[in-house]
Protein backbone atom coordinates (compact mmCIF):
# COMPACT_ATOMS: atom_id res chain seq x y z
CA UNK A 1 0.00 0.00 0.00
CA UNK A 2 2.84 2.39 0.82
CA UNK A 3 4.49 1.72 -2.55
CA UNK A 4 1.20 2.53 -4.25
CA UNK A 5 0.94 5.84 -2.40
CA UNK A 6 4.53 6.71 -3.34
CA UNK A 7 3.82 5.86 -6.99
CA UNK A 8 0.61 7.91 -6.91
CA UNK A 9 2.34 10.91 -5.36
CA UNK A 10 5.18 10.74 -7.90
CA UNK A 11 2.60 10.51 -10.68
CA UNK A 12 0.66 13.53 -9.44
CA UNK A 13 3.73 15.67 -8.75
CA UNK A 14 5.66 14.61 -11.90
CA UNK A 15 8.70 14.28 -9.66
CA UNK A 16 10.35 11.42 -7.80
CA UNK A 17 14.16 11.40 -7.62
CA UNK A 18 14.09 14.08 -10.30
CA UNK A 19 11.50 15.33 -12.77
CA UNK A 20 9.70 12.49 -14.51
CA UNK A 21 9.53 11.98 -18.25
CA UNK A 22 6.04 11.40 -19.73
CA UNK A 23 6.71 7.66 -20.12
CA UNK A 24 7.91 7.39 -16.51
CA UNK A 25 4.84 9.28 -15.34
CA UNK A 26 2.58 6.91 -17.28
CA UNK A 27 4.30 3.88 -15.72
CA UNK A 28 3.92 5.39 -12.24
CA UNK A 29 0.23 6.04 -12.86
CA UNK A 30 -0.31 2.46 -14.01
CA UNK A 31 1.64 1.17 -11.01
CA UNK A 32 -0.48 3.24 -8.63
CA UNK A 33 -3.66 1.93 -10.24
CA UNK A 34 -2.47 -1.66 -9.89
CA UNK A 35 -1.52 -1.17 -6.26
CA UNK A 36 -4.37 1.00 -4.99
CA UNK A 37 -7.50 0.10 -6.97
CA UNK A 38 -9.25 -3.26 -7.41
CA UNK A 39 -7.88 -3.65 -10.94
CA UNK A 40 -8.01 -7.44 -10.64
CA UNK A 41 -11.82 -7.34 -10.51
CA UNK A 42 -11.93 -5.17 -13.62
CA UNK A 43 -9.54 -7.54 -15.43
CA UNK A 44 -11.65 -10.54 -14.41
CA UNK A 45 -14.75 -8.78 -15.73
CA UNK A 46 -13.17 -7.75 -19.05
CA UNK A 47 -11.26 -10.96 -19.79
CA UNK A 48 -13.70 -13.41 -18.19
CA UNK A 49 -11.05 -15.06 -16.03
CA UNK A 50 -12.41 -17.07 -13.11
CA UNK A 51 -9.37 -16.93 -10.84
CA UNK A 52 -8.45 -14.00 -8.65
CA UNK A 53 -5.71 -11.78 -10.03
CA UNK A 54 -5.09 -9.69 -6.92
CA UNK A 55 -1.49 -10.74 -6.27
CA UNK A 56 -0.56 -10.60 -9.94
CA UNK A 57 -1.68 -6.98 -10.17
CA UNK A 58 0.31 -6.16 -7.02
CA UNK A 59 3.41 -7.70 -8.56
CA UNK A 60 2.88 -5.73 -11.78
CA UNK A 61 2.55 -2.51 -9.78
CA UNK A 62 5.70 -3.15 -7.76
CA UNK A 63 7.68 -4.11 -10.87
CA UNK A 64 6.59 -0.91 -12.67
CA UNK A 65 7.50 1.21 -9.64
CA UNK A 66 10.90 -0.43 -9.27
CA UNK A 67 11.55 -0.06 -13.01
CA UNK A 68 10.92 3.70 -12.86
CA UNK A 69 13.09 3.94 -9.75
CA UNK A 70 15.97 2.19 -11.56
CA UNK A 71 15.53 4.38 -14.65
CA UNK A 72 15.58 7.54 -12.56
CA UNK A 73 18.50 6.36 -10.44
CA UNK A 74 20.65 5.55 -13.48
CA UNK A 75 19.84 8.90 -15.11
CA UNK A 76 20.69 10.71 -11.88
CA UNK A 77 24.04 8.91 -11.64
CA UNK A 78 24.82 9.72 -15.29
CA UNK A 79 24.07 13.40 -14.77
CA UNK A 80 26.23 13.56 -11.63
CA UNK A 81 29.16 11.65 -13.09
DAVENFEN-V416966 format. One record per residue. N is the residue number from 1. RES is the residue in one letter. SS is DSSP state (@ for helix, = for strand, . for the rest). D_FIRST is the distance of its C-alpha to the first C-alpha in whole Angstrom. Layout:
N;RES;SS;D_FIRST
N;RES;SS;D_FIRST
This chain:
1;X;.;0
2;X;@;4
3;X;@;5
4;X;@;5
5;X;@;6
6;X;@;9
7;X;@;10
8;X;@;11
9;X;@;12
10;X;@;14
11;X;@;15
12;X;@;17
13;X;@;18
14;X;.;20
15;X;=;19
16;X;.;17
17;X;.;20
18;X;.;22
19;X;=;23
20;X;.;21
21;X;.;24
22;X;@;24
23;X;@;23
24;X;@;20
25;X;@;19
26;X;@;19
27;X;@;17
28;X;@;14
29;X;@;14
30;X;@;14
31;X;@;11
32;X;@;9
33;X;@;11
34;X;@;10
35;X;@;7
36;X;@;7
37;X;.;10
38;X;.;12
39;X;@;14
40;X;@;15
41;X;@;17
42;X;@;19
43;X;@;20
44;X;@;21
45;X;@;23
46;X;@;24
47;X;@;25
48;X;.;26
49;X;.;25
50;X;.;25
51;X;.;22
52;X;.;18
53;X;.;16
54;X;@;13
55;X;@;13
56;X;@;15
57;X;@;12
58;X;@;9
59;X;@;12
60;X;@;13
61;X;@;10
62;X;@;10
63;X;@;14
64;X;@;14
65;X;@;12
66;X;@;14
67;X;@;17
68;X;@;17
69;X;@;17
70;X;@;20
71;X;@;22
72;X;@;21
73;X;@;22
74;X;@;25
75;X;@;26
76;X;@;26
77;X;@;28
78;X;@;31
79;X;@;31
80;X;@;32
81;X;.;34
